[in-house]
Amino acid sequence: MATISRTLLLVGLALVVYIERRYVSEVITYWTGSSTIAAFVLLGCSLTVFLLALGSALRPQLKFVWHCFIRPLHASDQRTRLDNFYKGQADVYDATRSGLLRGRNTMLNLSVSHIRTMRAKNPKQKLIWVDIGGGTGHNIELMDRHFPVSSFDAIYLIDLCEPLLQVARERFAKRGWTNITVLCQDASEFALPEWTRCDPKGSVSFVTLSYSLSMIPNFYALLDRIDYVLSPENGLLSVVDFYTSGKQPSLHEKAIGGTSKECGWLSRWFWQIWFDFDHVSLSPHRRDYLEYKFGTVKTYNGRNRFVIPFIVRIPYYIWLGRSRSCDVSRFCHAFEVEGGNMLGNCSPASFTTIKDSETIPPLEIGEPVLKTQASHADALITVTPPLSSFHYHLGKPWRLPYYEQAVHQAFRTFIYSFTWEDPEVDMKHLNLGPEDSMLVITSAGDNALHYAIAAQPKRIHCVDMNPCQGHLLELKLAAVQALEYEDFFSMFGNGQHPKFRALLDSKIAPLLSSIAYQFWHINDDAFSKAFYLKGYSGWALRLARVIFSIAGVSKDVETLCNAASIAQQEQIWHEKLKPVLLNPVVIALLKSPIFCWNALGVPLNQRRMVLDEGSMYEFVRDTLNPLPSTYSFKDGAYFYPLTLLGHYTPSSCPEYLTRSGFEALKANNAEATEAFRLHTDSIYNVLRGLTSWSLTRAVIMDHLDWFSPESKDVDDEVDQFYRVLSPGGFVLWRSAARKPWYCDVFERKGFTVTALGVRKGPEAPIDRVNMYASFWRAVKTA
């Protein structure tokens, strides 16, 4: 503050001199008798004031440059080196590191939200925080913004550098905090005062390493020590630091490390050498051992665009973890048993009880012919890698883990930000109850949430190959549990929330999987404005707005969506909008296979099915023409108002966005959402993992339209449906064709197929969307 005041004073003086320069020049000329001398004096004074102001403003940065890059250290041991390095810059340390040490505030905010979630189960347990390598105490002061420092039973700041610790002591004394103890210790041998009276095992609730792990030589001993003292069930370790990393040796380690962990060879080479000059180690071993020793809860890999954006990009990561000895049985059961993922799951032995009737009797084959010597290694030593971040998750086991494959990488974002099938019509035919288990296409999750609200089935398997669709549904599930209705509707109803990033870190994150958190952290501008214009489907909505603007019917669109009667809707449609949407230019665009896929999510095979039964004009006409004369867009038929306005309204929105629907999902600690299991895989692979007769219902939307006629993949999938469905169970689907070719496949495999609705022209819709030409059910017969 003193530096800023001094700088402002000097700048003010320079401005006065500049404004009154003519008067000052005349005075100097009068006393010296020379205008030349007066000009030089005035210039010299101005330069002096400017340089003093510049030097005062840049003093912290100049001290930083001098001590970091120029001044020799002359020390061999770690403690002396740190003291010499920081002694001359301790007073400006915080001012010069704000841009360099990114992610500290996010790490603390995330940590607080996870601590609150963990303490909800055991609120009376002591809350002890150890900040290792905390230096000036900046992290502790920053923590007070998110969680009152006074709420901790005890805080210990541990560092080996006395000049930085002196700054911390003065900071804490000024704030009047009495529950903080500053200890000058070697981090690898840190010890708290109370440990002399009892065994410290599991006594610490929270440990942070903020840009310190890379500076501690004996990091193996440090992490082993933290593992010993961290509470197994309620302990949290949080790290933010620089790093470098090459290609991961296995898919499992890649999944734990998170998105964009790998650094290019040039980045690895340069930053390791650069930081090595300051005895900061960016070798991959530190983070590798961290991720091996502890169970990963959250991870985020970022790039600090420090000084020169897009050129200087220092890799840094934020990581939250738990002890590997915590109880993971609930998540193992959810993954292996409920999710049907017994192969390749890298989980420990099953926690489920095996009944005697389910055991296989030993095979009697008599005495062996060859006698074998007893082995000296009869004892089996089992050393397993850490499980996936799913297993150490704090929330409900919604999102089943997956290994990222090439097919997943093809999806950069979600295709559908909203679901394009009518769930009310589904419910008329599903006859759902609390004992049903169903499989559905994830899409945007709107219909799956509708089923949960309306019937609360026992299990809802949501399946989608696009990971981003799973991220979207997972965000909705977590937001239901974490937010109040107003914030929830602002996000998913209005499609925007000015404080989404703050909500993400402080409330939603503990309930998200690590991979979903990374996606929404990277895309934290998704709700800055017009969320429903994001994703591939958003391009179609944007184009519609352009077309309406060019045609001059934008106001008519709003009037249509707010029309007080069906008659008014019909009039606006026929007189204003129909000529615009059914004109040759728009129809020609809809014929384009590129536009159909990238904007509408319509694959080539489905497009071919439409054209085989008629023209694109007829299909669009039959879809749109009957809707304004049948359903009220203002009250309930929410699909087209969303596409026209870009947002929902309280009176026209999916059931999960109504207050009653939201409260039904949120009731009893979001009990209704416990039915969800989100799979990032193909339907065929998910079905293979499920046991026979384990499903009673399946809703697969238009999924089978994507296959080419007579595809063997359809035969294989229908075979699996027949195996997994219980007798009397059935599959519902929609198709762009009036009579899709795969109906014969279901009948051939033993299903009874019935058409529940078929479009017959432009007069009557089959549901509130009417985008599909037919609606079908296939019942498994005994």
Disulfide bonds with the S-S distance in Angstrom:
none
